[in-house]
Amino acid sequence: MNRKYTAEEYYQLTERIRKIFPDCSFTTDVMVGFPQETGEDFAESAEFVKKIGFAKVHVFRYSRRHGTRADKMDGQVPENVKTERWQKMTAAAGECREKYLASLVGKTVPVLFERENSTEFHHGYAPDYTLIKISRKNPEKSLRNRIISVIIESSSSDDCFGIPEHLSY
């Protein structure tokens, strides 16, 4: 796809960044089923996703577009193979996501509470756009448009749950 860098160069760059910013997170988009993608190519990509340990991955199937260079390429990947690869890559991405969210447990992060959409939890986002929930002890009290330090106590496959560091609410 005409990338000007190798997977190894990308990996080395992420490692250098992590040395400087240990709490950084990386996200990416991954396309599966691009023309001429072999099973070996796909397996290498899935291993690379795990090696980097992305915090979040958007996985999508290549979709043929009439008139593009890729449309004219030999080696179009069958739809059923694209779907199978999408499922496998999504599973690999999910494993990475769960590991990343689990790595946040015990840390204190600033959380911007943007909306009120639950009587049970306040929902907000950490700087890396991780969804953070805290218990809503008083359903009448809003934290909307406030930034609060939250201690992460647990994680799931999609979000983290925490308690405010210094807030009585």
C-alpha positions as a Python dict, from the first residue, in 0.01 Angstrom:
ca = {
    (1, 'M'): (0, 0, 0),
    (2, 'N'): (298, 225, -65),
    (3, 'R'): (395, 282, 298),
    (4, 'K'): (731, 459, 328),
    (5, 'Y'): (833, 268, 643),
    (6, 'T'): (863, -93, 753),
    (7, 'A'): (684, -267, 1037),
    (8, 'E'): (1013, -289, 1224),
    (9, 'E'): (1074, 87, 1187),
    (10, 'Y'): (723, 152, 1319),
    (11, 'Y'): (782, -80, 1614),
    (12, 'Q'): (1115, 87, 1697),
    (13, 'L'): (947, 427, 1690),
    (14, 'T'): (673, 315, 1932),
    (15, 'E'): (939, 179, 2166),
    (16, 'R'): (1129, 510, 2163),
    (17, 'I'): (809, 702, 2232),
    (18, 'R'): (717, 469, 2520),
    (19, 'K'): (1057, 531, 2681),
    (20, 'I'): (985, 905, 2682),
    (21, 'F'): (610, 880, 2757),
    (22, 'P'): (554, 554, 2946),
    (23, 'D'): (179, 610, 2978),
    (24, 'C'): (116, 683, 2612),
    (25, 'S'): (-125, 479, 2406),
    (26, 'F'): (-132, 394, 2039),
    (27, 'T'): (-439, 339, 1826),
    (28, 'T'): (-467, 237, 1464),
    (29, 'D'): (-689, 129, 1179),
    (30, 'V'): (-628, -210, 1019),
    (31, 'M'): (-762, -314, 681),
    (32, 'V'): (-790, -684, 608),
    (33, 'G'): (-838, -843, 267),
    (34, 'F'): (-655, -591, 51),
    (35, 'P'): (-584, -743, -293),
    (36, 'Q'): (-295, -990, -291),
    (37, 'E'): (-298, -1023, 89),
    (38, 'T'): (-187, -1380, 162),
    (39, 'G'): (-261, -1585, 470),
    (40, 'E'): (99, -1527, 574),
    (41, 'D'): (63, -1149, 526),
    (42, 'F'): (-248, -1154, 742),
    (43, 'A'): (-83, -1362, 1015),
    (44, 'E'): (212, -1119, 1024),
    (45, 'S'): (-29, -826, 1058),
    (46, 'A'): (-216, -993, 1346),
    (47, 'E'): (112, -1065, 1525),
    (48, 'F'): (224, -707, 1468),
    (49, 'V'): (-95, -573, 1627),
    (50, 'K'): (-22, -786, 1934),
    (51, 'K'): (348, -689, 1937),
    (52, 'I'): (267, -316, 1941),
    (53, 'G'): (-6, -361, 2201),
    (54, 'F'): (-241, -102, 2058),
    (55, 'A'): (-485, 54, 2304),
    (56, 'K'): (-756, 46, 2040),
    (57, 'V'): (-781, -86, 1684),
    (58, 'H'): (-1049, -16, 1425),
    (59, 'V'): (-1061, -322, 1199),
    (60, 'F'): (-1232, -309, 861),
    (61, 'R'): (-1253, -518, 546),
    (62, 'Y'): (-1118, -391, 216),
    (63, 'S'): (-1408, -280, 2),
    (64, 'R'): (-1360, -277, -372),
    (65, 'R'): (-1420, 63, -537),
    (66, 'H'): (-1470, 75, -912),
    (67, 'G'): (-1205, 274, -1095),
    (68, 'T'): (-935, 258, -827),
    (69, 'R'): (-592, 101, -875),
    (70, 'A'): (-677, -166, -619),
    (71, 'D'): (-995, -253, -811),
    (72, 'K'): (-783, -349, -1110),
    (73, 'M'): (-531, -557, -913),
    (74, 'D'): (-508, -933, -946),
    (75, 'G'): (-549, -1138, -631),
    (76, 'Q'): (-880, -1002, -502),
    (77, 'V'): (-951, -1169, -168),
    (78, 'P'): (-1286, -1354, -149),
    (79, 'E'): (-1549, -1201, 82),
    (80, 'N'): (-1566, -1507, 307),
    (81, 'V'): (-1188, -1489, 361),
    (82, 'K'): (-1212, -1116, 438),
    (83, 'T'): (-1484, -1187, 694),
    (84, 'E'): (-1280, -1464, 858),
    (85, 'R'): (-974, -1239, 875),
    (86, 'W'): (-1183, -952, 1010),
    (87, 'Q'): (-1310, -1177, 1290),
    (88, 'K'): (-959, -1295, 1379),
    (89, 'M'): (-811, -945, 1370),
    (90, 'T'): (-1099, -810, 1577),
    (91, 'A'): (-1029, -1080, 1837),
    (92, 'A'): (-658, -989, 1842),
    (93, 'A'): (-748, -622, 1877),
    (94, 'G'): (-986, -706, 2161),
    (95, 'E'): (-708, -887, 2348),
    (96, 'C'): (-486, -581, 2311),
    (97, 'R'): (-766, -353, 2430),
    (98, 'E'): (-832, -561, 2740),
    (99, 'K'): (-460, -571, 2828),
    (100, 'Y'): (-431, -196, 2781),
    (101, 'L'): (-736, -120, 2997),
    (102, 'A'): (-611, -362, 3266),
    (103, 'S'): (-279, -172, 3266),
    (104, 'L'): (-466, 138, 3382),
    (105, 'V'): (-586, -25, 3706),
    (106, 'G'): (-422, 148, 4002),
    (107, 'K'): (-342, 465, 3808),
    (108, 'T'): (-495, 806, 3866),
    (109, 'V'): (-613, 984, 3553),
    (110, 'P'): (-791, 1313, 3483),
    (111, 'V'): (-1139, 1249, 3348),
    (112, 'L'): (-1362, 1494, 3162),
    (113, 'F'): (-1726, 1416, 3231),
    (114, 'E'): (-1918, 1516, 2921),
    (115, 'R'): (-2268, 1380, 2954),
    (116, 'E'): (-2529, 1244, 3187),
    (117, 'N'): (-2679, 930, 3039),
    (118, 'S'): (-2713, 695, 3332),
    (119, 'T'): (-2866, 709, 3676),
    (120, 'E'): (-2611, 450, 3791),
    (121, 'F'): (-2280, 597, 3663),
    (122, 'H'): (-2114, 920, 3563),
    (123, 'H'): (-1940, 868, 3226),
    (124, 'G'): (-1628, 1054, 3121),
    (125, 'Y'): (-1313, 1027, 2914),
    (126, 'A'): (-946, 1013, 3010),
    (127, 'P'): (-694, 1198, 2789),
    (128, 'D'): (-643, 880, 2581),
    (129, 'Y'): (-1019, 869, 2523),
    (130, 'T'): (-1072, 568, 2749),
    (131, 'L'): (-1428, 563, 2879),
    (132, 'I'): (-1423, 592, 3259),
    (133, 'K'): (-1723, 531, 3483),
    (134, 'I'): (-1769, 627, 3846),
    (135, 'S'): (-2062, 540, 4066),
    (136, 'R'): (-2335, 798, 4072),
    (137, 'K'): (-2414, 818, 4443),
    (138, 'N'): (-2644, 1115, 4407),
    (139, 'P'): (-2843, 1092, 4079),
    (140, 'E'): (-2934, 1460, 4109),
    (141, 'K'): (-2571, 1578, 4110),
    (142, 'S'): (-2410, 1638, 3771),
    (143, 'L'): (-2039, 1621, 3695),
    (144, 'R'): (-2092, 1739, 3340),
    (145, 'N'): (-1813, 1963, 3205),
    (146, 'R'): (-1589, 1892, 3505),
    (147, 'I'): (-1242, 1738, 3506),
    (148, 'I'): (-1187, 1513, 3806),
    (149, 'S'): (-892, 1292, 3904),
    (150, 'V'): (-1010, 932, 3914),
    (151, 'I'): (-833, 629, 4059),
    (152, 'I'): (-893, 333, 3826),
    (153, 'E'): (-1009, 31, 4027),
    (154, 'S'): (-1111, -216, 3757),
    (155, 'S'): (-1144, -262, 3384),
    (156, 'S'): (-1361, -452, 3139),
    (157, 'S'): (-1325, -514, 2768),
    (158, 'D'): (-1459, -166, 2687),
    (159, 'D'): (-1405, 72, 2977),
    (160, 'C'): (-1270, 131, 3325),
    (161, 'F'): (-1438, 189, 3659),
    (162, 'G'): (-1291, 413, 3924),
    (163, 'I'): (-1342, 636, 4223),
    (164, 'P'): (-1279, 1010, 4248),
    (165, 'E'): (-947, 1090, 4412),
    (166, 'H'): (-1059, 1391, 4617),
    (167, 'L'): (-1421, 1453, 4540),
    (168, 'S'): (-1713, 1399, 4770),
    (169, 'Y'): (-2017, 1387, 4555),
}
